[in-house]
Amino acid sequence: MIDSIYVGMTGLSSFSRGLRVIANNTTNLNTPGFKSSSLRFSDAFYSQTSYSGKRSSQLGYGVNTTTTRLSFKPGELRQTGNPLDLAINGEGLFTLKGEDGKITYTRAGQFEFKSDGILVNPDTGAKVMGVDTNGALTEISIANLNTNPGKASSMLKLTGNLSSTSTEQTINGLRVVDNAGGEHLLTLKLTTTAATPGKWTAQLLDGTTVVGSAELVFENGRPTDATAKLNFTYTPTGLAAMPLTLDFSADVTSYAAGTLSTLAFASQDGYPPAELSSATFDNTGTLALTYANGQTVKGPRLSLARFDSPDAVGAVGDNQFEALDGSAWHTGVAGGAFGSVRSGYVELSNVDLSQEFSDLVVMQRGYQASSQVISTANEMLQELFSMKSR
């Protein structure tokens, strides 16, 4: 009976551990990136008795619990609207570096930029790691990228038809950005004479001040290669001179159209300085910064990791995992086996509540059965002791 009580106690202990695993799973039902686990059971060693050299019976010593196994089944991806909430559609994990320098991994991509510009996990302060151009791990920072310095205009493009039967055309509103980020509206005046068909004098003006003149020549309705791009030097008041090129090469023609011309200013390549307006990551895990002047800048790519077997993964809390067997881990970037990055989404827990409730019933019945075995063995011992006292 003592042995039976011991065997029953192993059941109580094992089913208690099983209940704890289920409790941990269910309480983390709403924890982003949480991965559920299951407890492994095994029977204890056996003692053998023999009679006349033959094995007659084996008596078990109860049940053991060996290890817990993590389930990396993907959780649901839920949209949050926060561009720094990231999820992975695939097998990859984000790479984090703690203040102690330890590398951990997570599926919970709820990140933010600190005041120093470094991307971190706000719950732990661990840095979110990216890869540099050499493939080495590097922190992701926008410390020097909060403003876009701007760019002075150098190329102005025009489009439309310049009527070959007209003798004069004025184009207003040629927008130019100077070296200091200021904007100027210039005017292009085109004139020709009947004596020189197809040859136009192009005069660039800032108000009434002539910036410069050049010749624009059309052959068969198209600008000649030599005059398709006209070069000027513009000197805004109080600023250094800046070269400007007026480009007629792509979408400009000169055909008869009465006196009506559609030639107009199309675009220019300058832009003023501006503040950072948004930061996000594309599906390749590349940082994408957008500024108020419409410019975008690409930054580092996120470092992702994956593993060959769940047995090489250990949970360390705070939705993070560590590598138990480094040879079973691989690092890289989004794409292929690592999956793609989804900005504005977060991965929810993969806990299957219906399965947990089912397992809960099994654990409860197992615990009740083990306690009943102990109670029965105890009653039999009491009966044995009462016989001795008679």
Disulfide bonds with the S-S distance in Angstrom:
none
